[in-house]
Amino acid sequence: MSELSLAITSKEACKMLGVSNATLWRIRRRDPSFPAPLTLGGIVPRTHMYDRKAFEEWYHRQARGLSSTVPKA
């Protein structure tokens, strides 16, 4: 399995959350439980990618209302 199949892009994260890229950035900044971006070799540094499993776990905690902070868009 390739490194990229275990990651999602910011664009995919935005689509899953139904938010814009700017809102995703605000969520990242305000919610300390949001997964940190990955550093992948050979990828343009400005391209943020996230560990798929960590993002999905964060997403499901949000859906169940278990996050310590509720991000506001």
Secondary structure, 3 states (H helix, E strand, C coil): CCHHHHEEEHHHHHHHHCCCHHHHHHHHHHCCCCCCCCCCCCCCCCCCEEEHHHHHHHHHHHHCCCCCCCCCC
